[in-house]
Amino acid sequence: FLPLTEAFDRLASRFHLDRDRLRTGGPARYWLVDGGPTRLGLISPLTANFCDGCNRVRLTTEGKLYLC
């Protein structure tokens, strides 16, 4: 297990990361890399609660609806 905070710190030591305001309705949080067009999306299910902002649902073949 590598905590996302440690992975982020390692990336931030090599690249300039600016928080991006992009919201997709999913669980990822986004950063712009080195001020360019590259976007990094990270999901942190163990180190930060992401379910509060998620709008994803799943529909089964039986017609049942489940939240992610």
Protein Blocks (a to p, Z undefined) as FASTA:
>chain_A
ZZfklmmmmmmmmpccdddfbdehiabdcddeehiabdcddddfklocfklmpcbdcddf
kopacdZZ
